[in-house]
Amino acid sequence: MIYYKVNEELCIGCGACIDVCPEEAISMTEEDIAHIDPETCERCGLCASICAQEAIEELDDEKEAQG
């Protein structure tokens, strides 16, 4: 199964991923970094495709995605 995780070093907090997520699985942290809730995420990939910074990584490992 595919999982998505935000690379905190690349995320600029623009919010484009939040706007495109149909499941509302993405929120902003207090540091203005996007966070994907793996329990809510349906793994459609829209967030990764819209991210101009390429900050959303596609992973194969659930533990790595949560960590």
Steps between C-alpha positions, in 0.01 A plus 500: 500500500615854429530761773576872482712708734606864497872570493515774763822642357338565160149610603452878483149495650319633193190285570446384140486139619232584756285665235517200265451217754149354458514324839621802704787280619758780500544768763765756591719467805580798723821533297297542176602160369241275336418173678317207341283287728566144378173378652293744294708505182348299214834500310368668187827688443345838422706668770827368361405599147413859598803566722731742317779431752474122454480480879253211510672166480346173386598217733441126510538463877218600736733542801727730303200708393384542858844578643 
